[in-house]
C-alpha cells in the first residue's frame, strides 16, 4: 500500500499547531498534548525525509511540546495544589494571539485582492480654451473712462425709455415698529391682566413685519426672565405671564 503524504506550506510552528488542532477537531482551550506532540514530530520527520528545510523555530516548538508532555507523564504528588498552573496555558495564550493576528492578515489580504480589480479614473487633462479673438479686439484701446461714459450713456437711454426722471421722488419708509416699543406694550398688557393670550398680540398686528417684531420682543422678555410662556398641550392656546420676581 502506497503512502500519500501531503505537505502544507506553513508560515511557522503556530500555523502548524492550529492546523493539527483543527484537523483533530480539538478545543483550543483543552489541547490533547500527547496526540498533538506526536503528530507534530511526525510532521517534522516527513519534512526532513522530503529534504525540506526545518527552521529553528519549528524545533524550539517541538522541544516545548515535549516538555509539556513530560510534565503530564510525571506522577502527581499527593499534596499537589489543585490550582497549580496548567502547563498548557502559556502555549494556549500564544496560539490565541497568533490566531487573532492571522485572522486580521487574512482580512487585509482579501481587501487587497478586491482592490486589485478596481480601476480608478485617470486624471483628466483639461486644455485651456482659446479666447475669442473678437473679444480681444472689442476691448482693444479701451480705457476706464470710455467704459464709464458708455455705462452712463446706457443708463440715460434706459431712463429716457422708461420715462423715469433723474430726480429721485420715491418714498423712504421710516422704521415704524421697534422692539423696545413692543416690549413696553407687552409689559403694559401683562401688568393690567397678569396673564395675556399670545394670539391677542398677533391679531393686533397690521403686517408680517409687525408680527416678527412682536415675536422678537416676546423672546427678549423670556430671555430676560421677565415673562414666562405657558401651553397646556400641543396646539392649545399660548399664554404670557409675569414671573414671580416681576409680580
C-alpha positions as CSV (number, residue, x, y, z in Angstrom):
1,X,0.0,0.0,0.0
2,X,1.4,3.3,-1.0
3,X,1.6,6.2,1.5
4,X,0.3,9.6,0.2
5,X,2.0,12.4,2.1
6,X,0.7,16.0,1.7
7,X,3.0,18.8,3.0
8,X,1.4,22.2,3.5
9,X,3.3,25.4,3.4
10,X,3.1,26.7,7.0
11,X,4.3,30.1,8.0
12,X,5.6,28.9,11.3
13,X,5.1,26.4,14.2
14,X,1.9,28.1,15.4
15,X,0.4,27.8,12.0
16,X,1.2,24.1,12.0
17,X,-0.3,23.7,15.5
18,X,-3.5,25.4,14.6
19,X,-3.7,23.1,11.6
20,X,-3.4,20.0,13.7
21,X,-5.9,21.3,16.3
22,X,-8.4,21.9,13.5
23,X,-7.7,18.6,11.9
24,X,-8.3,16.7,15.1
25,X,-11.3,18.8,16.0
26,X,-9.9,19.7,19.4
27,X,-10.9,22.6,21.7
28,X,-8.0,25.1,21.7
29,X,-8.6,25.6,25.4
30,X,-8.2,21.8,26.0
31,X,-5.4,20.6,23.8
32,X,-4.6,16.9,23.9
33,X,-0.9,17.4,24.3
34,X,0.0,13.7,23.8
35,X,-1.7,13.5,20.4
36,X,-0.6,16.9,19.2
37,X,3.1,16.3,20.2
38,X,3.3,13.0,18.3
39,X,1.6,14.4,15.2
40,X,3.8,17.5,15.3
41,X,7.0,15.4,15.5
42,X,5.8,13.1,12.7
43,X,5.2,16.1,10.5
44,X,8.8,17.4,11.1
45,X,10.1,13.9,10.2
46,X,8.2,14.0,7.0
47,X,9.6,17.4,6.2
48,X,13.2,16.1,6.8
49,X,12.5,13.0,4.6
50,X,11.5,15.2,1.8
51,X,14.6,17.3,2.2
52,X,12.5,20.3,3.3
53,X,14.3,22.9,5.5
54,X,13.1,22.7,9.1
55,X,13.8,26.1,10.7
56,X,14.9,26.5,14.3
57,X,11.5,27.9,15.4
58,X,9.9,24.5,14.5
59,X,12.5,22.7,16.5
60,X,12.0,25.1,19.5
61,X,8.3,24.4,19.4
62,X,8.9,20.7,19.3
63,X,11.1,20.9,22.4
64,X,8.4,22.9,24.2
65,X,5.7,20.3,23.3
66,X,7.9,17.5,24.6
67,X,8.5,19.4,27.8
68,X,4.8,19.9,28.4
69,X,4.1,16.3,27.5
70,X,6.7,15.1,30.1
71,X,5.0,17.2,32.8
72,X,1.8,15.2,32.2
73,X,3.7,11.9,32.2
74,X,5.3,12.5,35.6
75,X,3.3,11.2,38.6
76,X,1.4,13.9,40.5
77,X,2.3,14.5,44.2
78,X,-0.3,13.8,46.8
79,X,-0.1,17.3,48.3
80,X,-0.1,18.9,44.9
81,X,-2.1,22.1,44.8
82,X,-5.2,21.7,42.7
83,X,-4.9,25.2,41.4
84,X,-1.4,24.6,40.1
85,X,-0.9,26.4,36.8
86,X,-1.8,24.4,33.7
87,X,1.5,23.8,31.7
88,X,-0.6,24.3,28.5
89,X,-1.8,27.8,29.4
90,X,1.2,29.8,28.1
91,X,1.0,27.8,24.8
92,X,-2.8,28.4,24.5
93,X,-2.4,32.1,25.1
94,X,0.2,32.4,22.3
95,X,-1.9,30.3,20.0
96,X,-5.0,32.6,20.6
97,X,-2.9,35.7,19.9
98,X,-1.4,34.2,16.7
99,X,-4.9,33.1,15.6
100,X,-6.1,36.7,16.1
101,X,-3.3,38.2,14.0
102,X,-3.7,35.6,11.3
103,X,-7.4,36.4,11.0
104,X,-6.5,40.1,10.6
105,X,-3.9,39.3,8.0
106,X,-6.4,37.2,6.0
107,X,-8.9,40.0,6.2
108,X,-6.4,42.6,4.9
109,X,-5.4,40.1,2.1
110,X,-9.0,39.8,1.0
111,X,-9.3,43.6,0.8
112,X,-6.1,43.8,-1.2
113,X,-7.4,41.2,-3.7
114,X,-10.7,43.2,-4.1
115,X,-8.9,46.4,-4.5
116,X,-6.8,44.9,-7.3
117,X,-9.9,44.5,-9.6
118,X,-10.9,48.2,-9.1
119,X,-9.9,50.7,-11.6
120,X,-9.8,54.4,-10.9
121,X,-10.3,57.2,-13.4
122,X,-7.1,58.7,-14.7
123,X,-6.7,62.4,-14.2
124,X,-8.3,64.4,-17.0
125,X,-6.2,66.8,-18.9
126,X,-8.2,69.9,-19.4
127,X,-6.9,72.1,-22.2
128,X,-7.3,75.8,-21.8
129,X,-9.8,77.1,-24.2
130,X,-8.6,79.7,-26.6
131,X,-10.1,83.2,-26.1
132,X,-12.3,84.5,-28.8
133,X,-10.2,86.9,-30.8
134,X,-13.2,89.1,-31.5
135,X,-13.5,89.9,-27.7
136,X,-9.9,90.9,-27.6
137,X,-10.4,93.2,-30.5
138,X,-13.5,94.7,-28.9
139,X,-11.7,95.9,-25.8
140,X,-8.6,96.9,-27.5
141,X,-7.6,100.5,-26.9
142,X,-10.5,101.0,-24.4
143,X,-9.8,102.9,-21.2
144,X,-11.7,103.0,-17.9
145,X,-13.0,106.4,-18.8
146,X,-14.5,105.1,-22.1
147,X,-16.3,102.3,-20.1
148,X,-17.6,104.9,-17.6
149,X,-19.0,107.1,-20.4
150,X,-20.6,104.0,-22.1
151,X,-22.2,103.0,-18.8
152,X,-23.7,106.5,-18.3
153,X,-25.0,106.5,-21.8
154,X,-26.8,103.2,-21.3
155,X,-28.3,104.4,-18.0
156,X,-29.6,107.6,-19.6
157,X,-31.1,105.7,-22.5
158,X,-32.9,103.4,-20.1
159,X,-34.2,106.3,-18.0
160,X,-35.5,108.1,-21.1
161,X,-37.1,105.0,-22.5
162,X,-38.9,104.2,-19.2
163,X,-39.8,107.9,-18.7
164,X,-38.1,107.9,-15.3
165,X,-36.9,111.3,-14.0
166,X,-33.3,111.5,-12.8
167,X,-34.6,113.3,-9.7
168,X,-35.5,110.7,-7.1
169,X,-39.0,111.1,-5.9
170,X,-39.5,107.8,-4.2
171,X,-40.6,107.3,-0.6
172,X,-38.3,106.4,2.2
173,X,-40.0,104.3,4.7
174,X,-39.3,105.1,8.3
175,X,-38.8,102.4,10.9
176,X,-42.4,102.1,12.1
177,X,-42.0,99.2,14.5
178,X,-39.4,98.9,17.2
179,X,-38.7,96.1,19.6
180,X,-38.5,98.5,22.5
181,X,-42.0,99.8,21.8
182,X,-43.4,96.2,21.6
183,X,-41.7,95.3,24.9
184,X,-43.4,98.2,26.6
185,X,-46.8,97.3,25.0
186,X,-46.5,93.7,26.2
187,X,-45.5,94.7,29.7
188,X,-48.4,97.1,29.9
189,X,-50.9,94.4,28.9
190,X,-49.4,91.8,31.2
191,X,-49.3,94.4,34.0
192,X,-53.0,95.0,33.7
193,X,-54.1,91.4,33.3
194,X,-51.1,89.5,34.8
195,X,-51.9,86.8,32.1
196,X,-52.4,87.6,28.4
197,X,-53.1,85.4,25.4
198,X,-50.4,85.3,22.7
199,X,-52.8,85.4,19.8
200,X,-54.2,88.8,21.0
201,X,-50.8,90.4,20.3
202,X,-50.7,88.8,16.8
203,X,-54.3,89.9,16.0
204,X,-53.4,93.5,16.7
205,X,-50.5,93.5,14.2
206,X,-51.0,95.2,10.8
207,X,-48.3,93.4,8.8
208,X,-46.0,90.5,8.8
209,X,-43.1,92.8,9.8
210,X,-45.0,93.8,12.9
211,X,-45.7,90.1,13.8
212,X,-41.9,89.4,13.5
213,X,-41.1,92.4,15.7
214,X,-43.7,91.4,18.3
215,X,-42.3,87.8,18.4
216,X,-38.8,89.1,18.8
217,X,-39.9,91.3,21.7
218,X,-41.5,88.3,23.4
219,X,-38.3,86.2,23.0
220,X,-36.3,89.1,24.5
221,X,-38.6,89.2,27.6
222,X,-38.4,85.4,28.0
223,X,-34.6,85.5,27.7
224,X,-34.5,88.2,30.4
225,X,-36.8,86.0,32.6
226,X,-39.3,88.8,32.9
227,X,-42.2,86.7,31.5
228,X,-43.0,83.1,31.1
229,X,-44.8,81.3,28.2
230,X,-47.2,78.5,29.0
231,X,-49.1,76.0,26.9
232,X,-51.1,73.1,28.4
233,X,-50.7,70.8,25.4
234,X,-49.9,70.9,21.7
235,X,-51.8,73.4,19.5
236,X,-53.5,74.8,22.7
237,X,-53.6,78.5,23.4
238,X,-50.4,80.1,24.4
239,X,-50.3,82.5,27.4
240,X,-47.8,85.0,28.5
241,X,-47.4,85.5,32.2
242,X,-45.2,87.6,34.5
243,X,-42.5,85.8,36.5
244,X,-42.8,85.8,40.3
245,X,-39.9,88.3,40.7
246,X,-41.9,90.7,38.5
247,X,-45.2,90.5,40.3
